[in-house]
Amino acid sequence: MNQKVIDIENILKSRGYKLTESRKKMVELFVKTDVHLKPDDAYQILRKEGVSLPTVYRNIDMLREMGIIKEITLENDRYYELDLFSGKKMHIHFKCHKCGIIKEYDSSEVKRMMLEQRDFLEKTYGDYIEDVSIVMQGICETCRQLKSQS
């Protein structure tokens, strides 16, 4: 079994939760996927394995409250991704208006500039910023190329 799944199981046990088969399948899905999932996306993947839609919603809420997954809201849609093992607490997302793809920008240069901005804000306002989430929206390169070809 994947070490991350074992670590999450231990966290759940320490907080009085069992790793039921349905919960384990959800945890494994978030551990192995690198895409942002809506609850219905998770359900479509897991329903073949006998996981119900209410179970998906209950477990998403519980995993989010425990800090295992993170919620990202884009245009009134909620997406989820694994957050527990993310050493980074700077998430810069892009959503395409045409195809709906969500990307996460992972440029060290962009993150360096954003960290400088975070440090400036902390110094200026005296706040301690633990997490930075930025959402950019527009048209992705693939959709732009398709548009220029038509």
N, C-alpha and C positions, 0 to 999 in steps of 0.2 A: 504494500500500500504506500502511496505517496506520502512523504514526510509532512508535507503541508496539511494533508487531510488528517493525519495522526495528530498534528499540533492543534488543529481546529477541534478535533474530537476531544482532546484533553481540556481545551478551553471550555467547551460545552459541558463536559462532565464536572469541571470545577465550579460551574455556575448552576449545577443541578439539572442540566438537560441531558437527554440520551441522544445518541447518534442513531436514530431510527433509519431504516433502509431508505425511506424517502428523503430524509434530511441528508443522509450520506450521499445520495445521488445528486442532490442540489449542491452540496459542498464540492463534490468532485467536478461538477459542471463549471462552477466558478473558478476552481483551481486550474482546470485544463484549458479554459477558453481565454482568448485574448481580445474578444470583442465585447462591446457593451450590450447587455441584454435587457430587454423590457421583460416584465413578468410574463407576458404572453409568449415571448420568444423562448423563455426557459420552459414554459409549459409545453409548447410544441415539441421541444426536444425530449422532455422527460415523460410526456404522457404515454409514450410507447412502452415505458418501463413501469406504468401503473401509478404515476404520481398525478394527483388531482390538482385542478387550478386553485381551489382554496388552500391546499397544502403548500403550493408554490408561494402564494401571497403571505401565508402565516410565517413560513420560513424566511422569506425575504425580509419581512419586518423584523423578525428576531435576529437574523444575521446582521442586519443594518444597525439595530440598536446595540449590538455587541461589538460593533466596529470591525466586523469581519469583511463585510462588503460596504461599498460606498454608493450613495445615490447621486445621480447627476440628472438635473432637470433641464431639458432643452425643448423649447416651444411647447410647454405643458405636457411633454412626455417624460416619464421617469425611466432612466436606464440605471443599470447596476453593474459594478465591476468589483473584483477582489481588491480589498484595500489593506487587509491585515499585514501582508508580507511586502507591501510596497514601501521601500525605503524612502521613496520620494513622497513628499507632501506638497508637490506642486503639480497640478494637473492642468494642462492646456489642451482643450478640446476644440475640434472643428466639426461643424455639421453642415453638410451640403443640402441646400434647399431643393435641389432637383431629385437626387437619388436617395437622400436620407442617410448616407454613410456617415459614420462618426469616426474620426481619427483622433489620435492623441499625438500631439507634437512632442518630440523627445529630444530636441536640439539642446546641447549643453550651452551653446551661446545664448539662446533665447532664455533658458532657465537662469543663466548667470545674470542677465539683464533684469529679469523679473525678481530675482533674489535681491539685487541692488535696490529695486523699487520697494520691496518688502522691508528691507533694512531702513530705508529712508522714512517710510511710513511709521515704523516702530519708533524710530528716534524722534520724529516730529510730533507724534501723538501719544507716545508713551504706552502704546498697546503692544501686546505680545501676540504675534500672528503665527498660529500653528499650522495652518493649511491654506493654500492658495488654489482656487479653482477659477479658471478662466474659460469662457465659452465664446468661440468665434463662429460666425455663420456666414455662408456665402455659397459659391458654386465651386465644386472640386475640379481638379485638373481634368479628370476623365470626362465629366459632363461638359466642360468648356471645350475640350477637343471635339466631342461629338457635335456640339452646337456649331463649331466653326466648319465642320465637314458637311453640314446639311445646307 
